[in-house]
Each structure stands twice: as C-alpha cells, then as structure tokens.
Amino acid sequence: MKIRVNRDVLSDAVAWAARVLPSRPVAPVLAGLLLEAGEDLSLSAFDYDVSAKAVIEADVAEGGAMLIPGRLLAEISRSLPAEHVEIVTEGAEAVLTCGTAEFGLITMPVEDFPTMPTMPPSVGAVGGGVFASAVSQVAPAASRDDTLPMLTGIRVDIEGDRVAMAATDRYRIAARDFTWRPVSPDLAVSAMVPARVLVEVAKTLRGGEVSVAMGDGVAGFESVGRSTTVRLLDEQFIDYRARLTSDWPIRADVRVAPFVDAIRRVALVAERNTAIRLSFSQGQVLIQAGGGDIGRGTEVVECELRGDDIQIAFQSQFLLDGLTGIESELARINMSSSTKPALIQDVPGDAEPAFRYLVMSLRVA
C-alpha cells in the first residue's frame, strides 16, 4: 500500500474515526484504525457496538489495507507539519512521512479486524443543523449511569414527516419535535439510540444533510463521506408525552440570555448539589443561592408573571440545561406549585413549542 494525502484532510478524518475507539479495548485489534486504499482512502473503526467510517480523497499509487493503532495515528497526524503525507507499508511497519518527519508504526493483522456492519436501509434525511440542534437540546437529560441502559439513550419516534426525540434521567425530561424528509409518507419507526453516540454524530455531521438509517437493531447516520452505525438499546421507555401535558396555573416569561447569565453568576456561591431559589412576583424574579460556608448571592431579572407569586428551587445545572436549550428570545416557565416539576419551553408565538423540558423542583427549608 502506498498513498499520498493532504495533511489537514487526513488529520480531520483520523480524529473523526478514532473518536469511537474504546479506551480499554477487549482485544488489541479494536484499538486499531483500518486504512483501505482503492480509488479513495477509507478509515474505519469498530468496537462491536459503534462503527465509524470516513472516505477521503488520496493519491493511491498502490492499493491495499493496513491496521494502525488509531489514537497514536490521531496524535501524530495532528502534530505533522503543513505538507502532504505519504504512507507506505514496509513489512510489519507503516511508514508515515511528512516533510522531514518520519514515523514507523507497527501494524496489526488486518484479517483479525472484525467485519464492519452494513448500513441499514435509509428511512429519511434531515438538515445537519436541525439534527444537531435537536440532539443538543435533548441529550443533557440522558443519564450517564450505565446500570440503567434505557436512561442513557435518546428515544426517537418517527411518524411520517415528524420526528420526536426525548431523553430522561428520572429527574428531568427533554423533548424536541422537528420535521424531516422520510423515504415514505406513512413511515412509523421507534428506536432507542445511545445518547453519547448521537451527540458525537451531531457534532461532526452538522454540515450538509444527514441520512438516517434503521433496521435489524442498528441505526446508521451518514453525511458528506462519513458514516456511523450503532447498536440500538432496548425500546422500553416511559410515556413522556403524558408528563409534558398539564394545566399550569402559573406561567412566567423571561428573556433567556439575562436569566441564564444571572443564574450562572449566583450559582458561583452555591455548593455542589444545592438549590438555586427562584422567587417569582409581578414584573421580576429574584434569584438566590448560597447562605452556607461559602457565601450567598442574589440577582433580580425582569419577567412577566401570570398567576400567583411563587417560590421554587432547582438544581442549578438542571435548570441551565433546560434554559440553554431554548432557541427563542423568551423562555416560558410553567409551574403549579413549589413542590412539583416545572415545564420550560420556548415561546414561538401561536405555534406549538418544539422544545419542552420538564425538571423536578427541590424542597428548600
């Protein structure tokens, strides 16, 4: 195998594919990045659950395949000078040359690398920006605790040209709806996709259009020469929609940017896992935190309140995760009492809110 490729293109593709490599692989070959040269150069990684493949342009003098330690290749390619890179196989080595820099990397047996999963059938496509926005709004509510896999995923429900995403860690629920282009107008598909994978996909496939594929317990995402597959989680999930619909006798509309800034400032004196207290009254909301060994902080932000005055408290990061998901200038906080969850949503006018975030309140002495 002998190829010549642009340094920046190689570095970007290697970094993208290497992100799925396991930090503690169960077999040495799973730490490898498979390079295959034909008409173009493809770089593949696979850990039996998640696969990633990038295809880039390269001058291929001699085709072939090699398996190289992926994380090491990512570090080397990132540090190379701004010149073209040549990669040549010489016996058990992959010799990488860029300018006056040369590296000889010991390769692993290509035949030991597991067979990459095939991409399931496409079910539709959506703009990368819309996809990335929806994932970034919903993913913070997914749990990081692997003992309950259902809570670590993002629920995706597809009905025709409507897609609904939702996640929960039992303390909050985040949900986002958007439209897309299905392959069939009567399409109906549901799946639980690991949140960490969707987050990575959304970060890297923001440009262009994202094609979504599903089938045989696998989901696939493809855009601009890059593709990812992931094994789906069990489909079991809560009936989250029922929890997001209620009668809210108290409603406060606040401008998102100053409200978020004020919460972040006041939270500086809040000890870990302590509450941010909000006191809503006509025309304003008083934000309070602290009062213990560190100190205390208060700030007032304008708001429009409909209903009775109310004092309510939240875990600060949970509250911020919901507010930073709002894409409109105003956020609406729907409440019924200081001891019950509150629903945060955007204020898009007469349309139904696309993003909804239900968060549990905290009891404060």
RAVEN-V665485 format. One record per pair of residues at least 4 apart in sequence whose ideal C-beta (glycine too) atoms are under 6 Angstrom apart, sorted by the first residue. I is the first residue (numbers start at 1). J is the second residue. D is the distance in whole Angstrom. If there is no record, write none. Layout:
# RAVEN-V665485
((I/J/D) (I/J/D))
This chain:
# RAVEN-V665485
((1/37/5) (1/62/6) (1/64/3) (1/66/6) (1/89/5) (2/61/4) (2/62/4) (2/88/5) (3/37/5) (3/41/6) (3/58/5) (3/60/5) (3/87/5) (4/59/4) (4/84/6) (4/86/5) (5/10/5) (5/58/4) (5/85/5) (7/80/5) (7/85/5) (9/56/5) (10/77/5) (10/85/5) (11/77/4) (11/78/5) (13/43/5) (13/54/4) (13/56/5) (14/18/6) (14/73/5) (14/74/5) (14/77/5) (15/74/5) (16/54/6) (16/204/6) (17/33/6) (17/43/5) (17/45/5) (17/52/5) (17/54/5) (18/70/4) (18/71/6) (18/74/4) (19/200/6) (20/45/5) (20/50/5) (20/52/5) (21/31/6) (21/45/5) (21/70/5) (22/30/6) (22/47/5) (25/30/4) (25/31/5) (29/108/5) (29/112/5) (29/113/5) (30/47/5) (31/69/6) (32/67/4) (32/70/6) (32/108/5) (33/43/6) (33/45/6) (33/68/6) (33/70/4) (33/73/6) (34/44/4) (34/67/5) (34/113/5) (35/43/6) (35/66/5) (36/42/5) (36/65/5) (37/41/5) (37/60/5) (37/63/5) (37/64/6) (38/63/5) (40/55/5) (40/57/6) (41/56/5) (41/58/4) (42/55/5) (43/54/5) (44/53/5) (44/116/6) (45/52/5) (45/70/6) (46/51/4) (46/114/6) (46/116/5) (49/231/5) (50/197/6) (50/230/5) (51/116/5) (51/117/6) (51/229/5) (52/228/5) (53/227/5) (54/226/5) (55/225/5) (65/110/5) (66/89/6) (66/94/5) (66/107/5) (67/107/6) (67/108/4) (67/110/5) (67/113/6) (68/73/5) (68/94/5) (68/105/5) (73/77/6) (76/103/6) (80/98/4) (81/98/6) (81/99/4) (83/98/5) (83/99/4) (85/98/5) (86/97/5) (87/96/5) (88/95/5) (89/94/6) (90/95/5) (92/107/6) (93/104/4) (94/105/5) (94/107/5) (95/104/5) (96/103/5) (97/102/5) (117/229/5) (119/213/5) (119/220/5) (120/213/4) (120/214/6) (120/215/3) (120/218/5) (120/220/5) (121/213/6) (121/215/5) (122/183/6) (122/211/5) (122/213/5) (123/183/6) (123/189/6) (123/212/6) (123/214/5) (124/180/5) (124/181/6) (124/182/4) (124/183/6) (124/212/6) (125/181/5) (125/209/5) (125/211/5) (126/130/5) (126/131/5) (126/180/4) (126/210/6) (127/209/6) (128/205/5) (128/206/5) (128/207/5) (128/208/5) (128/210/5) (130/178/5) (131/210/5) (132/202/4) (132/206/5) (134/165/5) (134/176/4) (134/178/6) (135/139/5) (135/198/5) (135/202/4) (137/176/5) (137/325/4) (137/355/5) (138/154/6) (138/165/5) (138/167/5) (138/174/5) (138/176/5) (139/195/5) (139/199/5) (140/321/4) (141/167/4) (141/168/6) (141/169/6) (141/172/5) (141/174/4) (142/152/6) (142/167/4) (142/195/4) (143/151/4) (143/152/5) (143/169/4) (149/233/5) (150/236/5) (151/169/6) (152/195/6) (153/192/4) (153/193/6) (153/194/6) (153/195/6) (153/233/4) (154/165/6) (154/167/5) (154/193/5) (154/195/5) (154/198/5) (155/166/5) (155/192/6) (155/237/5) (156/165/6) (156/191/5) (156/193/6) (157/164/4) (157/190/5) (158/163/5) (158/187/6) (158/189/4) (159/188/5) (160/185/5) (161/179/5) (161/182/6) (163/178/6) (163/180/5) (164/177/5) (165/176/5) (166/175/4) (166/240/5) (167/174/5) (168/173/4) (171/360/5) (172/318/6) (172/359/4) (173/240/5) (173/358/4) (174/357/5) (175/356/5) (176/355/5) (177/354/5) (182/187/4) (189/214/6) (191/214/6) (191/219/6) (191/232/5) (192/232/6) (192/233/4) (192/235/6) (193/198/5) (193/219/5) (194/230/6) (197/230/5) (201/205/6) (201/221/5) (201/228/5) (205/210/5) (205/223/4) (208/223/5) (208/224/5) (210/221/6) (210/223/5) (211/222/5) (213/220/4) (214/219/5) (217/232/5) (218/229/5) (219/230/6) (219/232/6) (220/229/5) (221/228/5) (222/227/4) (243/358/6) (244/356/5) (244/358/6) (248/334/4) (248/336/6) (249/307/5) (249/336/6) (250/307/3) (250/310/5) (250/335/4) (251/306/5) (251/334/5) (252/280/5) (252/303/5) (252/305/5) (252/333/5) (253/304/5) (253/330/5) (253/332/5) (254/259/5) (254/303/4) (254/331/6) (256/260/6) (256/323/6) (256/326/5) (256/331/5) (258/301/5) (259/301/5) (260/323/5) (262/287/5) (262/299/4) (262/301/5) (263/267/6) (263/287/6) (266/287/5) (266/289/5) (266/297/4) (266/299/5) (267/289/6) (267/316/4) (269/289/6) (269/290/4) (269/294/5) (269/295/5) (269/296/6) (269/297/4) (270/274/5) (270/289/4) (270/290/6) (270/316/6) (271/292/6) (275/313/4) (275/362/5) (275/364/5) (276/289/5) (276/314/6) (276/316/4) (277/288/4) (277/313/5) (277/364/6) (278/285/6) (278/312/5) (279/286/4) (279/311/5) (280/285/5) (280/305/5) (280/310/5) (281/309/5) (282/305/6) (284/300/5) (284/302/6) (285/301/5) (285/303/5) (286/300/5) (287/299/5) (288/298/5) (289/297/5) (290/294/6) (290/295/5) (290/296/4) (290/297/5) (291/296/5) (310/335/6) (311/338/6) (312/338/5) (312/361/5) (313/362/4) (313/364/4) (314/318/6) (314/319/4) (314/359/6) (318/359/5) (320/324/6) (322/344/4) (322/357/4) (322/359/6) (323/331/6) (325/355/6) (326/331/5) (326/346/5) (327/346/6) (328/346/4) (328/347/5) (328/348/6) (330/347/4) (331/344/6) (332/345/5) (332/347/5) (333/342/6) (333/344/6) (334/343/4) (335/342/5) (336/340/5) (341/358/5) (341/360/5) (343/358/5) (344/357/4) (345/353/4) (345/356/5) (346/353/5) (346/355/5))
